[in-house]
């Protein structure tokens, strides 16, 4: 058996990734696998694992050789528990790494691609300390921020390879995943030639760039760049997520030069029931006032015209033209109307 080059993908599947973003990541991973299956050096050495994290973490594809690897469907969960995700990664590394002995050559140094688009919503201190003590020198970690909303300073604690992916267009996603593919290919060629086994491909600065950060900033436990509301379809009982993106605008209040913050609707997206399995059940409830939200969706599951109705239990769900509606969260029935002014609703951690 030839020496393996383990490649781990640690992927943020929090609510802020819902919609087109996670679909493009799925397509990108599928493209990577297709390209690697035609590369003789990768076929000989590369093994890939997929770990996802939201409020909880799961290994959805264990370390597998390229021939037998099939791209998975990614779930969505609540929260961005980077510490939990890192803990799952370290568990897999401990379980799967083959060490060099007198009888055999061990694995090449594992390469990890961490993809995230937001701010950690858990306390990462313990996991980060374990990483620095046991794994930072034993692996090659590439942390990729999907946009500028990520806490880049925090990623810098994990690795010197912190990259900013400017995920602005579908074409930029294609170029980004071509870069990941080329980096894996060059790394597999490197180990075949007795090199270091870690060779990142040349970057297109308009799509991805390496950043240099030195200052820390305070940790926060809610991703302020997005507001995501968990809802259920009244008719199908299926969960869906309503996603809003932060928008800053100049205030018209006098000449003070103030800016106002609001959140504009991106869309509503149906998710599977495993959303709750990947969510942090211990997360504290966070609130957002509806006055800060702009736009309301239809239900992505049944098509009801109003996808943002609030029950007295606090659950958000859809309503249609029926006179009496049933809350899919608590089962209460009642007649809904329209009120004036804003009210507080539960938001996810993002």
C-alpha positions in Angstrom: 0.0 0.0 0.0 1.4 3.4 -1.0 1.6 6.2 1.5 -1.6 8.2 1.8 -2.1 12.0 1.5 -5.1 12.6 3.7 -7.2 15.7 2.7 -9.9 16.8 5.1 -12.6 19.3 4.3 -14.0 21.0 7.4 -17.1 22.9 6.1 -19.3 25.5 7.8 -23.0 24.5 7.1 -24.6 27.1 9.4 -27.8 28.9 8.5 -25.9 31.7 6.8 -24.6 29.2 4.2 -28.2 28.3 3.2 -29.3 28.7 -0.4 -27.1 29.2 -3.4 -23.9 29.3 -1.3 -24.1 25.8 0.0 -25.3 24.5 -3.5 -22.2 26.0 -5.1 -20.0 24.3 -2.5 -21.6 21.0 -3.2 -21.1 21.5 -7.0 -17.5 22.5 -6.3 -16.7 19.4 -4.3 -18.2 17.3 -7.0 -15.9 19.0 -9.6 -12.9 18.4 -7.4 -13.6 14.7 -7.2 -14.2 14.4 -10.9 -10.9 16.1 -11.7 -8.9 14.0 -9.2 -10.3 10.8 -10.5 -8.5 11.5 -13.8 -5.1 12.3 -12.1 -2.8 9.3 -11.7 -0.8 10.8 -8.8 -4.0 11.7 -6.9 -5.5 8.3 -7.5 -2.3 6.8 -6.0 -2.1 8.8 -2.8 -5.1 11.1 -2.1 -7.8 10.2 0.5 -10.6 12.6 1.3 -12.9 13.1 4.3 -15.8 15.6 4.7 -16.6 17.0 8.1 -19.4 19.6 8.5 -20.2 21.8 11.5 -23.0 24.1 12.6 -24.1 24.0 16.2 -22.9 20.4 16.2 -20.5 18.6 13.9 -20.7 15.4 11.9 -18.3 13.4 9.7 -20.5 12.8 6.6 -17.8 11.1 4.6 -15.0 9.3 6.4 -11.5 9.2 5.0 -11.9 7.5 1.6 -9.7 6.9 -1.4 -10.6 8.8 -4.6 -11.9 5.8 -6.5 -14.6 5.0 -3.9 -15.5 8.6 -3.0 -18.9 10.0 -4.0 -19.7 13.7 -3.3 -22.3 14.1 -0.5 -25.3 16.2 -0.1 -24.6 18.9 2.6 -27.1 19.4 5.5 -27.7 22.8 7.2 -27.7 23.3 11.0 -28.1 26.1 13.5 -25.1 28.0 14.8 -21.4 28.2 13.8 -19.6 26.1 16.5 -16.1 26.2 15.1 -14.7 24.8 18.3 -17.0 21.8 18.0 -16.1 21.4 14.3 -12.4 21.5 15.2 -12.9 18.9 17.9 -14.5 16.6 15.4 -11.6 17.1 13.0 -9.1 16.2 15.8 -11.1 13.1 16.6 -10.9 12.0 13.0 -7.2 12.7 12.9 -6.5 10.7 16.0 -8.6 7.8 14.7 -7.3 7.7 11.1 -3.7 8.9 11.0 -1.2 6.1 10.2 2.1 6.8 11.9 5.5 5.8 10.6 6.9 2.7 12.3 9.9 0.4 11.7 7.5 -1.8 9.6 5.8 0.8 7.5 5.8 4.3 6.2 3.0 6.5 7.7 0.7 9.0 6.1 2.0 12.2 4.6 1.1 15.3 6.7 -2.6 15.8 6.4 -3.9 18.8 4.5 -7.1 20.5 5.9 -9.3 23.0 4.0 -11.5 24.9 6.4 -14.4 26.8 4.8 -16.4 29.3 6.9 -18.4 32.4 6.2 -19.2 33.7 9.7 -18.3 34.3 13.3 -18.0 31.4 15.7 -21.0 31.1 18.1 -19.3 28.9 20.6 -16.3 29.3 23.0 -13.4 28.1 20.9 -10.7 28.4 23.5 -10.3 24.8 24.6 -10.4 23.4 21.1 -7.9 26.0 19.9 -5.5 25.2 22.7 -5.7 21.5 21.9 -5.1 22.2 18.2 -2.0 24.3 18.9 -0.6 21.7 21.3 -1.2 18.6 19.3 -2.0 19.2 15.7 -0.9 22.6 14.4 2.6 21.3 13.5 1.4 17.9 12.5 -0.9 19.2 9.7 -1.2 21.8 7.0 -4.3 23.8 7.6 -5.7 26.3 5.0 -8.5 28.4 6.5 -10.7 30.0 3.8 -13.1 32.9 4.6 -16.1 32.9 2.3 -16.4 36.7 2.2 -15.3 39.5 4.5 -17.8 38.8 7.3 -15.7 36.1 8.9 -13.6 36.7 12.1 -10.3 36.5 10.2 -8.2 37.3 13.3 -9.6 34.2 15.0 -8.6 32.0 12.0 -5.1 33.4 12.3 -4.8 31.7 15.6 -5.2 28.3 13.8 -2.8 28.8 10.9 -0.7 31.2 8.9 -2.6 30.2 5.8 -5.7 32.4 6.1 -7.3 33.2 2.7 -10.1 35.4 1.7 -12.4 34.0 -1.0 -14.3 36.9 -2.7 -17.4 34.8 -3.4 -19.1 37.4 -5.6 -20.3 35.4 -8.6 -20.9 31.8 -9.7 -17.8 32.1 -11.9 -15.7 33.0 -8.9 -16.8 29.8 -7.2 -15.8 27.8 -10.2 -12.3 29.4 -10.2 -12.0 28.9 -6.5 -12.6 25.2 -6.7 -10.3 24.9 -9.7 -7.6 26.4 -7.4 -8.4 23.9 -4.7 -8.2 21.0 -7.2 -4.9 22.3 -8.6 -3.5 22.6 -5.0 -4.4 19.0 -4.2 -3.0 17.8 -7.5 0.3 19.6 -7.0 0.5 18.3 -3.4 0.0 14.7 -4.6 2.7 15.2 -7.3 5.0 16.7 -4.6 4.8 13.6 -2.4 5.3 11.3 -5.4 8.5 13.3 -6.1 9.6 13.1 -2.4 8.6 16.7 -1.8 6.9 18.3 1.2 3.4 17.2 0.2 2.0 20.7 0.6 2.0 22.8 -2.6 -0.7 25.5 -2.9 -1.4 26.5 -6.5 -0.9 30.1 -7.7 -3.9 32.3 -6.7 -5.9 34.7 -8.8 -6.0 37.7 -6.5 -9.3 38.8 -7.9 -10.9 35.6 -6.6 -8.8 34.6 -3.6 -6.0 36.2 -1.7 -3.8 35.5 1.3 -4.2 37.9 4.1 -1.9 39.0 6.9 -3.5 39.8 10.3 -1.9 40.5 13.6 -4.4 42.1 15.9 -7.1 40.3 17.9 -10.6 41.5 18.3 -13.3 40.5 20.8 -15.1 37.2 20.2 -18.9 37.4 19.7 -21.3 34.5 19.9 -23.9 35.6 17.3 -23.1 36.2 13.7 -24.2 39.8 13.2 -23.7 39.8 9.5 -26.9 37.8 8.9 -30.2 37.2 10.6 -31.7 33.8 10.0 -35.1 32.8 11.3 -36.1 29.2 11.7 -39.7 28.5 10.6 -41.9 25.6 9.8 -44.5 25.0 7.0 -48.0 24.7 8.4 -49.0 22.1 5.9 -46.0 19.9 5.5 -44.4 20.5 9.0 -41.0 20.8 7.1 -38.5 23.3 8.5 -37.3 26.2 6.4 -34.9 29.1 7.1 -35.6 32.8 6.3 -32.3 34.5 5.6 -31.6 38.3 5.9 -28.3 40.0 5.1 -27.0 43.1 6.9 -27.3 46.4 5.1 -25.8 49.7 6.2 -27.2 53.0 4.8 -26.8 56.7 5.5 -29.3 58.2 7.9 -31.4 61.1 6.8 -31.4 62.4 10.4 -30.0 65.9 10.2 -26.4 66.3 9.0 -24.9 64.0 11.6 -23.5 61.6 9.1 -25.0 58.6 10.9 -25.5 55.1 9.4 -28.4 52.9 10.1 -28.3 49.1 10.1 -31.1 46.9 8.8 -31.4 43.4 7.4 -32.8 42.8 3.9 -34.4 39.5 2.8 -32.3 37.1 0.8 -34.8 34.3 0.6 -36.5 31.4 2.3 -35.0 27.9 1.9 -36.4 24.5 2.8 -34.1 22.3 4.9 -34.2 18.7 6.1 -35.2 17.7 9.6 -31.6 16.9 10.3 -31.2 20.7 10.7 -32.2 20.2 14.3 -29.7 17.4 14.8 -26.9 19.7 13.7 -28.1 22.7 15.7 -26.8 23.6 19.2 -29.6 22.6 21.6 -27.9 24.6 24.4 -27.7 27.9 22.5 -29.2 30.8 24.3 -32.2 32.4 22.7 -31.4 35.5 20.7 -34.0 38.1 19.6 -34.4 40.5 16.7 -37.2 43.1 16.3 -39.1 42.8 13.1 -38.6 46.6 12.6 -35.0 45.8 11.7 -36.1 43.3 9.0 -37.0 44.3 5.4 -39.0 41.9 3.3 -41.1 38.8 3.9 -41.0 35.5 2.0 -43.5 33.0 0.7 -43.3 29.5 2.1 -40.7 27.5 0.1 -42.4 24.2 1.1 -46.1 24.7 0.2 -46.2 28.1 -1.5 -48.3 29.9 1.1 -48.3 33.6 0.4 -47.2 34.5 3.9 -44.1 32.7 5.2 -43.5 34.8 8.3 -46.4 34.5 10.7 -45.7 34.4 14.5 -47.6 32.1 17.0 -47.9 33.1 20.6 -45.5 30.3 21.4 -42.8 32.2 19.5 -42.7 29.8 16.5 -42.6 31.2 13.0 -44.6 29.5 10.3 -46.5 30.1 7.1 -50.2 30.9 6.7 -52.5 30.9 3.7 -56.1 31.8 3.0 -57.6 29.5 5.7 -59.6 31.3 8.4 -58.1 29.2 11.2 -54.4 28.3 11.2 -52.5 25.6 13.1 -49.1 26.3 14.5 -46.7 23.4 13.4 -44.5 24.1 16.4 -47.0 23.8 19.3 -50.3 22.8 17.7 -52.3 25.8 18.8 -55.1 26.9 16.5 -56.3 30.5 16.0 -57.2 33.3 13.6 -54.3 35.5 12.5 -54.3 39.2 11.8 -52.0 42.0 11.0 -50.8 44.4 13.7 -48.9 47.6 13.7 -45.3 48.1 15.0 -42.5 45.7 15.4 -42.2 42.7 17.8 -39.3 40.5 18.9 -38.8 37.1 17.3 -36.2 34.4 18.0 -33.2 34.4 15.6 -30.7 31.6 15.1 -27.0 32.1 15.9 -26.2 32.2 12.2 
